[in-house]
């Protein structure tokens, strides 16, 4: 269920970005209101989805796997991301 809410929040993010573009610097009232409503919905749904036990744990696990066990970026033998540059 949390993943469905997360996808829905992503769709609201797209509408929010389009509304922001079409508001012309917040001079067009209807697009400005659309931006405000979709921003509140999007961030609210993101907060709700991350409070669910399934999604937040998986996101943290994926981030830990990407960054390595101790939170440092993994070393790459071919000059990729390194904690300490070669001196």
URTA-V41425 format. One record per backbone hydrogen bond with DSSP energy under -1.0 kcal/mol. CO is the residue of the C=O (numbers start at 1). NH is the residue of the N-H. Records with the same first field share a line. If there is no record, write none. Layout:
BEGIN
CO->NH ; NH
END
This chain:
BEGIN
1->5
2->6
3->7
4->8
5->9
6->10
7->11
8->12
9->13
10->14
11->15
12->16
13->17
14->18
15->19
16->20
17->21
18->22
23->27 ; 28
28->32
29->33
30->34
31->35
32->36
33->37
34->38
35->39
36->40
37->41
38->42
39->43
40->44
41->45
42->46
43->47
44->48
45->49
46->50
52->56
54->58
55->59
56->60
57->61
58->62
59->63
60->64
61->65
62->66
63->67
64->68
76->79
END
